[in-house]
């Protein structure tokens, strides 16, 4: 006679313990973004830079340009630059601070931890869009009170495009973090490689056409407007395949196989 053992539903097979739900893991990863000194100050820097740009617009922009849309769109630029660094830190700090051993001991299935980290990064990106909207609203109220246009006319597609922009840039950073598992190296690679590709695409004529499809600086630029054509969406998708999907996939494979010390 043979005996069969029913698989434990909702339990970690390696540890035999109840498996924490993904929502709890995501909340833990969100707390890690704030609890670390680097993550905390990076979030503060994102808020301060966005507010600083709005303050400069209120001080120097012509009155007729002080509108909600004109406050919202420029605030996306600095946030879009710093969010990928937050995505990198969410992954690499586990290895630089040697907490990966504890994390993967508590949750042996590494893919669940990685998914929770990516979800936390996405939620942080969505929160950044809300912050940009809130800052733009406050600036518009100030513009109304100080003689600026204070116009609230706004195309809702700008919000959708902002969500795509911030989520994608944050995930690109997370992809570089997963692929390299080293904070300085991942940050330098994220900042240097796209810029180097943009320069090559502009200077080397045979690469110019390819740059229209593979240079994220060019394919993401239409996201700062309210309208995008199907061709622009296609070019964006191809560039994200190279800079987002490939690093995420390769980084996931590496992280799953990386020895934890």
C-alpha positions in Angstrom: 0.0 0.0 0.0 1.3 3.4 -0.8 0.5 6.6 1.0 0.1 10.0 -0.6 0.6 13.3 1.2 -1.7 16.1 0.1 0.1 19.4 -0.6 -0.3 22.0 2.0 -2.5 24.7 0.7 -1.2 28.2 1.5 1.9 26.8 3.1 5.6 27.0 2.2 6.7 23.6 1.2 10.3 24.2 2.3 9.5 25.4 5.8 6.1 23.8 6.4 4.8 27.1 7.7 1.8 29.1 6.7 2.7 31.1 3.6 2.3 34.9 4.1 -0.1 36.4 1.6 1.2 38.6 -1.2 -0.5 41.6 0.3 1.5 41.2 3.5 4.7 40.8 1.6 4.0 43.9 -0.4 3.3 45.9 2.7 6.6 44.7 4.2 8.5 45.8 1.0 6.8 49.2 1.1 7.9 49.6 4.6 11.5 48.7 3.6 11.4 51.6 1.0 10.7 54.0 3.9 12.6 52.3 6.7 16.1 52.5 5.1 17.9 55.8 5.3 18.6 55.9 1.6 15.0 55.1 0.6 13.6 57.6 3.1 15.8 60.5 1.9 15.3 59.6 -1.7 11.5 59.9 -1.2 12.1 63.3 0.5 14.3 64.4 -2.3 11.6 63.5 -4.9 9.0 65.6 -3.1 11.4 68.5 -2.6 12.5 68.6 -6.2 8.9 68.4 -7.5 7.9 71.2 -5.1 11.0 73.2 -6.1 10.1 73.1 -9.8 6.6 74.3 -9.0 7.9 77.1 -6.9 10.2 78.3 -9.8 7.2 78.2 -12.2 5.1 80.3 -9.8 8.0 82.8 -9.5 9.1 83.1 -13.1 6.6 81.6 -15.5 4.3 84.0 -17.3 0.8 84.4 -15.7 -1.0 82.8 -18.7 1.2 79.7 -18.4 0.4 79.1 -14.7 -2.2 76.4 -15.3 -2.8 73.0 -13.7 -1.6 71.1 -16.7 1.6 73.2 -16.9 2.3 72.6 -13.3 1.6 68.9 -13.5 3.7 67.9 -16.5 7.0 69.4 -15.4 6.7 67.8 -12.0 6.9 64.4 -13.7 10.5 65.0 -15.0 12.5 64.9 -11.7 10.3 62.2 -10.2 10.8 60.1 -13.4 14.6 60.5 -12.9 14.7 59.5 -9.2 12.0 56.8 -9.2 14.2 54.2 -11.0 16.9 54.8 -8.3 14.2 53.9 -5.7 13.4 50.8 -7.8 17.1 49.9 -7.8 17.4 50.4 -4.0 14.4 48.2 -3.4 16.2 45.3 -4.9 19.9 45.8 -4.2 19.7 46.8 -0.5 18.9 43.2 0.3 22.3 42.2 -0.9 24.3 45.3 0.1 23.0 45.2 3.6 23.2 41.4 3.7 19.5 41.0 4.6 18.8 38.7 1.7 19.7 35.6 3.8 17.0 36.5 6.4 14.4 37.5 3.8 14.8 34.3 1.8 14.9 32.2 4.9 11.6 33.6 6.0 10.1 33.3 2.5 12.1 30.5 0.7 10.2 31.0 -2.6 12.3 33.9 -3.9 9.9 34.7 -6.8 7.2 35.7 -4.2 9.6 38.2 -2.6 10.6 39.6 -6.0 7.0 40.0 -7.1 6.2 41.8 -3.8 9.2 44.1 -4.4 8.0 44.9 -7.9 4.4 45.5 -6.6 5.8 47.9 -4.0 7.8 49.8 -6.6 4.6 50.1 -8.8 2.6 51.4 -5.8 5.4 53.9 -5.1 5.2 55.1 -8.7 1.4 55.4 -8.6 1.8 57.4 -5.3 4.3 59.7 -7.1 1.6 60.6 -9.7 -0.8 61.4 -6.9 1.9 63.6 -5.3 2.4 65.4 -8.6 -1.3 66.0 -8.9 -1.5 67.3 -5.4 1.4 69.7 -5.9 0.0 70.9 -9.2 -3.4 71.5 -7.5 -1.8 73.6 -4.7 0.2 75.5 -7.2 -2.9 76.3 -9.3 -4.7 77.6 -6.2 -1.7 79.8 -5.4 -1.6 81.0 -9.0 -5.3 82.0 -8.8 -4.6 83.9 -5.6 -1.6 85.7 -6.9 -2.9 86.8 -10.3 -1.8 83.9 -12.5 -4.1 82.1 -14.9 -5.0 79.4 -12.4 -6.7 77.4 -15.2 -8.0 74.0 -14.2 -8.6 72.7 -17.8 -6.9 69.3 -18.0 -7.0 66.3 -20.3 -7.4 63.1 -18.3 -5.1 61.2 -20.7 -2.2 63.1 -19.2 -2.8 61.2 -16.0 -2.9 57.9 -17.8 0.3 58.7 -19.6 1.9 59.8 -16.4 1.0 56.5 -14.8 2.6 54.6 -17.7 5.7 56.8 -17.6 6.3 56.5 -13.8 5.5 52.8 -13.5 7.7 51.9 -16.5 10.7 54.0 -15.3 10.5 52.6 -11.8 10.3 49.0 -13.1 13.3 49.7 -15.4 15.3 50.7 -12.4 14.1 47.5 -10.6 15.1 45.5 -13.6 18.7 46.9 -13.5 18.8 46.2 -9.8 17.7 42.5 -10.3 20.2 42.1 -13.1 23.3 43.5 -11.3 22.4 43.1 -7.6 24.9 46.0 -6.8 23.6 49.4 -5.9 26.4 51.7 -7.4 26.8 49.6 -10.4 23.1 49.4 -11.1 22.6 53.2 -10.7 25.6 54.0 -13.0 24.4 51.5 -15.6 20.8 52.9 -15.5 22.1 56.4 -15.9 24.9 55.9 -18.4 23.6 53.2 -20.8 20.5 55.1 -22.0 22.4 58.4 -22.3 25.2 56.6 -24.2 22.6 55.1 -26.6 20.9 58.4 -27.1 24.3 60.0 -28.0 25.2 57.2 -30.4 21.8 57.4 -32.0 22.2 61.1 -32.6 25.8 61.0 -33.9 25.9 57.7 -35.8 23.6 58.0 -38.8 22.9 54.2 -39.2 21.7 54.1 -35.6 19.4 57.0 -35.8 16.5 54.9 -37.2 17.1 52.3 -34.6 17.1 55.0 -31.9 13.5 55.9 -32.8 12.5 52.4 -31.6 15.1 51.7 -28.9 15.9 55.0 -27.2 13.5 55.4 -24.3 14.4 59.1 -24.0 12.7 59.5 -27.4 9.9 56.9 -27.2 8.7 58.1 -23.8 8.7 61.8 -24.7 5.1 61.7 -26.2 3.9 60.5 -22.7 4.3 64.1 -21.6 1.5 65.1 -24.0 -2.2 64.2 -24.0 -2.2 62.4 -27.3 -0.1 59.5 -28.7 -0.4 57.8 -32.0 -0.4 54.1 -32.5 3.0 54.3 -34.0 4.3 56.1 -30.9 2.8 53.3 -28.7 4.5 50.7 -30.9 7.9 52.3 -30.6 7.4 52.7 -26.8 6.5 49.0 -26.5 9.7 48.0 -28.5 11.9 50.2 -26.4 10.4 48.8 -23.1 11.0 45.3 -24.4 14.7 46.1 -24.5 15.1 48.2 -21.4 12.4 46.8 -19.1 11.4 43.2 -20.0 14.8 41.9 -20.8 16.5 43.1 -17.7 13.6 42.0 -15.5 13.6 38.5 -17.0 17.4 38.1 -16.9 17.5 39.6 -13.4 14.8 37.3 -12.2 16.8 34.3 -13.5 20.0 35.5 -11.9 18.3 36.4 -8.5 16.7 32.9 -8.4 20.1 31.3 -8.9 22.3 33.7 -6.9 23.9 32.2 -3.9 23.0 34.0 -0.7 25.8 34.6 1.7 
